[in-house]
Amino acid sequence: MIPLFLLALATLPQPVSGDFPADLYGPVDARLAGAVCAGGPCIWGHADSAVLPITFHPPAGMRVRILSLRGTVLAWIKSLPGDPPTPLESVAGILGGFQTTSGMAGTAVAGCDYCAGGTPLYLQDAVGEKKPIATTLYDYEDLGTLLDADNILNAKIAAWLNTTNKPVHIEISYTIQFRYE
């Protein structure tokens, strides 16, 4: 049994921070191969993603509730000295988000079409020849997201529809406020 004074301390909101970077390019995206949308392919370019499982370690018998998420999704086209210029009018979509383990499994939400459960944050932006850097700030309060029994919050970054012929460097920085319950 946990002593009451330790239980009281364990249930106070706690902040933690971190950063998750990756260079993403990936193979040609083959989703919806052959499907036509507005006279062209529905999916094109290269796509890649990466996931960082942030594992919390609550006292026995307790779980983690995410109270708020703050930070930045930062991305730029990776261009090293001597690389060819980024092709004109090329673009790549970028994503930063957080999901519970069940959210990563595509858990649907009852009473809400086109909604992903266990996904308290999902942000998109783009980088390209005319906008080589994207900075997207986020500050979400009062989330109340209870993590699954594994106490894992997955940080996810992705690049898709990438026609830049180059990797995209993406970083999601985060400050997470949580409590045990």
Helices and strands as residue ranges (DSSP letters): H 4-10, E 14-24, E 36-37, E 40-41, E 46-55, E 64-77, E 91-100, H 101-104, E 108-109, E 112-116, E 121-128, E 133-140, E 145-146, E 152-162, E 168-180
